[in-house]
Amino acid sequence: MDLVTGLVPGGKENFNACLIIVDRFSKGVRCLPCHKEDTAMDASLIFLNNLISTSGVPNIIISDRDPKFTSEVWTKFYEMLGNKLASPQLTTHRQMV
């Protein structure tokens, strides 16, 4: 999971970013439109409404250490789902949660 920013605003809501989610098993990619200014809460709601509601709760999520994915909001979100947020790995650019 990662956030792509710097996109040309488009759509009715002028989205300027995209939350990218890749399923490592199926190699399926989901590009969920969002805004660069979205908060961690906004990102978790996009994730909930567009991924969990259709595919279920993933066992592992790999992301970079963007504050949007490591904030207290995501920590609480994973606790509610029964997952645990892993601490960032300092030797790599990505972390598993």
N, C-alpha and C positions, 0 to 999 in steps of 0.2 A: 504494500500500500504506500502510495506517495502522492504528493500534491504537485501538479504542474501549473505554474503561474506564468504570467506574461502573455497570455493569449489575447487576441483581439476580442473585445466585448461583443457578445452576440446573443441572440434569442430575445424573448420578451422581457427577461429579467436581466439582460446585459451581463451574462456570466463571463468572467474573465479568468477562470481557473478550472481545473478538472481534477477530481479525486480519482486516481487510477488504482484499481484493484485487480490483481492477477491471481487466478486459482492455479496453484502449482500442479495440481493433479490433472485437471482438464486442459490447462493452458488457456482457459477462457479469460478474456480481459473485459473489465467493465470500466467505462469512462463516465463518471458522474459529474455533471456540470455543477460548479459552485462559484463562489467569489473568493478572491485572494484575501479579502478582509474578514471572511467567516471566522468565527471563534471555534474553540475546541468543542463547545456544545453543538454548534451548527454542524461541524464535521461528524460528530457522533450520531446526530439525528439523520444526516444524509446516509451514513453507513447503516443505521438501523432500518430506515425506511426503504432503502434500495437493495440491500444485500441480505440482511438477516431475515427480512420478511419473505424473501423469495427462495433463499438457499439454506437458511438455517444458520446456526452459530458455528463459526469456523473454530477448529482446534488450535490453530497457530496463525498468528498474524505477524508478518515481517514488515517493519517500517524503519525509516530513518528516525533520528532523535528530534524531529521537529516538535516544538513545544505543543503543537496542536494534538500530537499523538501521545505525548508523555505527561500531559497535565493531570491534575487531580480529577477532572471530569472523566477522562478515559480510564483512570484507575478505578473510580467508582463504577463506571459503565461495565468494565470487565468483571468486577466483583458481583454485580447484579446478574451477569450472564453465567457466573460460575467459573470464570477463567481468572487467572492471576496475571497481572502485568509484570513482565520480567524487567529487571533493572537493565539499563543500557550497557552494551558491551563496548568497552573502550578501545578494543583492538580492531573493530570493524565499523563500517559506516552504517550498518543496518543492525536492527535488534529484533529478536523474536519475542512476541508476547502471546 
